[in-house]
Amino acid sequence: MGSRVRFVLPGLPHLFRGRVLEGGVALFLWLGLLALSGLRMDRVLQAPSGDIGDWVALLTLLGVLAGVWIWSAKDEVGGGGGAPGGSVGSRGVSVEGWRVFRKDPMAMAGLGIVLAFYLAMLLAPFLAPFEPEARGAFEVGGDMALRLAAPSSTHLMGTDQYSQDVLSRILYGARISLTVGLLAVGLSLTIGVFLGAIAGYLGGRIDTSIMRFVDMVMAFPRLVLLLAIVALFQPSILVIVLALAFTQWPFTTRMVRGEILALKGREFSEAAHALGFSRRRILFMHLLPNAMGPVIVVATLGIGNIILLEAGLSFLGLGVRASTPSWGFMLFEGWDYMMDAWWVAAFPGLAIVLVVLAFNLVGDGLRDALDPRQREGRSQ
């Protein structure tokens, strides 16, 4: 009977085996999402007839519920052995890196905050108590009583100057801030890794041409270059993503080039040359995988930096359009009310600080976990 209960309720297999953190997170997530489904059942049932955001929220809800249950059930059936201790090769390195990472409480806390924000972003239609642009004060016969209302049981984070619920706008605003950060870093990494790998491996005139262009881009002050790019075009999510990615990729290019230069003189690279492997295979199958550790760390730290830059552009009025809630734009709108209604700007600012801090903690943890010298130092 106990085994059946553990099989039905996610998290219990881990708790019974002493893996309190994993079991507690799984159980809390499962019960929390079930409670959310029950409390917002009307909104969940309306999701199939809604927009793409409602569809994403519904698929996320069902996917996370199914994923947590399958993961927990698989652990119960398989005996919960976890990662094998005798792993070798690249898989062994990744397993060892994960073991080092999970022993860092600050890194795990940062990872939890990041995942919580992204989950809240995807589930915003179900979590938000009001629509992000619902102006409650003007729905009550023109009564302005809800304008700049302080935090209460109805509006947990108060309302802004337009009587819009601040909590709802923060949840929907995460779509802009977090998505822009992820897309911009992904695009900049794609460009930077490719150009850096080509420059470092081929060398010669190609290396010189690429690196001189990198130096030219980096010679411009980044904020000035961002302002110039955004000012030339109508501010939109696409323009913001392209502008942020264009100013981010040179740093990745220089780092990847240095890693490739250091790796191509190693024994495994020379052995691949001696075996007659093609240059493309050596570069993309042997050198790049061994250079991705620092790239992952830089990408994690870069997302927090991109979020700050996007918030800065929105604060200067060069972000996305005003009708789209964005943390930076909410901070800009609430700046004039800091003395009388601090919550209008304080809560979006706190969200930015928490997300950036969490990404930095994750980046520091990944740096320690993926660096063999750091792992050796901790094991001694």
N, C-alpha and C positions, 0 to 999 in steps of 0.2 A: 504493500500500500504506500509506504514512504517513497519507494522508487517511482511509483506512478505520479505522486504529487510533485516530486522533483522534476519529472519529465514534463508535466503540464505547466508548471510555473517557472518561467525563465529566471535564472540567477541562483536558484536553490542548489543545483549540482555544484556550482563553484563555492557556495557558502558551506556546504557540507564537507567539502574537501579543504576548507581553510583558506580559500582564495577570496578573502572578504571584499577587497576592492572591486574585483571583476564581478563577483556575484551581487554586491550592493548596487553597482551602477546598472547592471542588467535588470535587476528587479525594480529599481526605482524608475528606470526609463520605461519599462513595460507597463507598470502600474500607472505611471504618470500619463502616458499616451492613452491608456484605456480610460482614465478619468477625463482627459481632455475630450475624447470621443463622446463620452456620455454627456458632459456638460455642454458641448457645442454640437450635439447631434443634428440639430436643424441646419447648422452651417455645413456640416460634413455631407449631409444628404443633398444640399443644394450645389455642392462642388462640381458634379458632373455637368451641370448646365451653366457653369460659370466660365470665366476667362482662363487663360493659360496658367495664371498664378494659382487659381483654385485647383486646377488639375495637378500642378506640381505639388501643392500642399497635400492633396489626397493621396497621390502616389508615394510621397515621402512618408506619410503616416502609415500606410499599409506596408510599405517596404521596410521601414524600421521595425514595426511590430513583427513581421514575418522573419526578418533577419535576426533579431534578438532571439526569437523562439528557436529558429533552426540552429543557431550557434550554440545555444544552451542545450538543446536536445542532442546535438552531435557530441558535445562534451560528455553528456550522460551516457550515451551509447558507447563512445570510444574510450571511456575510462578516465578522461580528463588528464591525459599525460602531459599536455602542453607541448612546448617545442622540444624536440629531441636534443639530447645533450651531445650526441656524437656527430652533429652536422659538420660538413666540411665544405670547402670551396666558398663561392660567393654566398650561398645560402647560410653557411655557418657564420660568415661575417655579419650578415643581416640579422641573424638570430642573436649573436653576441651583442651587436649594436642595440637591438631592442631591449636586451636584458640590462644593459648599462643605462639606457634611456629611462626605463620604467623605475629604476632605483633612484632617479632624481625627482624628489617630490615637487620641486618648483616647475620642472619641465612638464610633469604629468598634470599639475594644476593648470599650467598654461594651455596644454592640449585640451583639457576638459572645458576651459572657457571658450576656446576657439570652436570646438565642436558644438557647444551649447549655442553660441551665437549663430553659427551656420544652420543649425537645426531650427532655431527660432525664426531665422530669416525664411526658411522654406515653409514653415508652418504658420507664417504670419496671418493668413486669412482665418485660421482657426484660433490663434492666440490673441489677436488684437480685439479688444472689447468694442471698438468702434471702427468705422471706416476712416482711413487716414485724412480724408478731406471733408468729413462730416462736421459741419459748423453748428454745434448744438445751440448756441445762443440765438441764432437766427431762425431756429426751428420752433422757438417758443414765443411766437408773436412779436419778434423784435426785442425780446428781453435780453439785456446784456449781462445778466447775473452770472452767466457761465464764462464770461470773458476773463482770462487770467485768473481762473479759479485755482486755489491752492490744492495740493495733493489731498485726496480724500478717498473714501471707500469706493466711490463711483469712478473717479479719475485718479488712479493710483499715483500718477506723476503730474497731476494738474492739467490745465489747459493753457493754450497759447493766446495771443492777442486776437485770433480769429475763432476762439472757442473750440479749437480742434484738440482732441485728446493727444497729449504728448507721448504717452506710452505707445499708442497705436502708430503714431508717425515714426517713432524710433524703430518699431518692429518692421514696418514697411521700408523705412529708410535704410535698414541693413541691406536690403536688396541692392541698393545703389552702391553704398560704400564697400561692402564686402565683395560684390560681383566685379566692380571696377578694379579693386585690388587684385583679385584672382586672375582676371582676364589680362590685365596689363602686365603682370609678372609672367604669366604664361607666354604671352607674345614676345616679351623682351628676352625671356630665356631661350625661346626658339631661335630668334635671330642671333643672340649673343653666343649661344653654344655652337651653332653652325659656323659662324664667322670665326670665332676663336679657335675651333678645332681645325678649320681649313688653314688659318694663318699659322698656327703653331706647327702643324704637320708638314705643310708644303714649304713654308719658309720662302726665301728669295723675294722676288718682286711682289708676289701675291701678299706675302706677310707685310712687306713695307707699305703697300697700297692700303691694305685694310687698317693697319695700325695708324697710319697718318690720318685716315678719315676718322678713326676713333678719337685721336688727339684733337682733331678739329671740332668734333661734336662736344667733347669734354671741355674745350677751351671756353665755351659759352657758359655763363652762370645758369644753372639749371632752372631756377625760378623765372628768370628773364626769358629763357627759351620757351618755357611752358606758357608763360603769359603771351608771348608773341604768336605761338602756334594756335592757342585757343582764341585769341583775338582775331585772327584771320578768318576763322570759320564760325558758323553758328554753333554755340555750345550745345553739345549733345553727349550721350553716353559713348557713342562711337568715337567722337572727336576726343573726348577726355581719355579714353582707353588708348587710342593711337598716340596721343601726345605724351602720356605718361610712359608708354612702352618705348617711344622713340628716345626719350631722355634717360632710360634705364639700361638699355642693352649694352652701351659701351663698357660699363663696369663688369658685366658678365663676360664680355669678349676678352678683356684683358686677363681676367682670372683664369678662364678656360685655356687661353693661349699659354699662359705660364704652366698650367698643369700638364698640357700636352707636351710642351718642351721638356719638362722634367721626366715624363713617362716614356717618351719615344727612345730615350737612351738606355732604358732598363733592359734586363736580360730577356724577359718574355717578349718584348718588342723585337729585339734582334733575332730571337729564335723564330718568331713568326716570319720575319724577312727571309731567314735562311731556308725555311720550309716552302718558300715561294708563294705565300699568300699575297693577294692583291692589296694595293694600298687602301682601297675602300674598306676591305674586310678588316685590315689591321686597325684602321682609324675608328670605325664604327662598332666593331665587335670586340676589340681588345683595349684600345686606349680610352675611348670615351666612357665606357662603364666604370673604369677605375678612376676617372676624374669627376664622377657625378656626386661624390660625397660633399665636397665644398660647394658645388652648385646647389644642392638641396638646401644647405644651410643658408646660402645667400638668398635663395628664393624665399625661404621662410621669413628671414629678416626683411626682405624687400617688400613683402605684402604689407607689413606694418608701415613701412616708409611710404608706400603708394597711398595707403589709406589717409595718412597725414597730409600728403600733397593734394589729394582730391578734396579733403576737407578744407585745406587752405584756399584752393581755387574757388570752391563754393562760398567760402567766407568772403572772398573778394568779389563775389557776384559773377564769376566766370565758370561756374559749374553747370549742372544740368538745369533744365527749365524750372521755374519757380513752383509750378504745380506738382512737381515730383518731389516727395519728401526725401531729403538727404541730410545726413548728420551735420555736414558742414554748413549747409544752407539753413538748417534749423538753428545752429549756433549763431549764424549771421543775423537771423531774424530776432533771436532772443537777446541779442547784445544790448539793445536799447532798453530792455526791461530788467536788467540785472539787479538793480536796486529794489524794485517793487515786486518783481516776479522772478526770482532767481532760478526757479525750476525749469523755465522755458529753455534756457541755455545750459544749465548745469547738467541735466540728465543726458542730452546728446553729447556734451563734452565728456562726461563720465564714460559713456559707451565707447567713444573714440579712445580714451586713455586705457580702458580695460582691454580692448581688442589689440591695440598696439603693444601693450605690455605682455599680453598672452603670446603673441607671435614672437616677441623678443625672447621670452622664456623658452619657447619651443625651439627657437633657433640656437640658443645657447646649449640646450640639452642635446640637440642633434649634433652640434659641433663636438661636444665631448664624446658622444656615442659613436660617431663615424670616424673620428681621428684615432688611428691605432696607438699613437703615442700617449693620448689621454687615457685610453683603456689600459695600457701597460702601467701607467703611473698609478692608476687606481687599484690595480691588482697587486702592486708591490706593497 
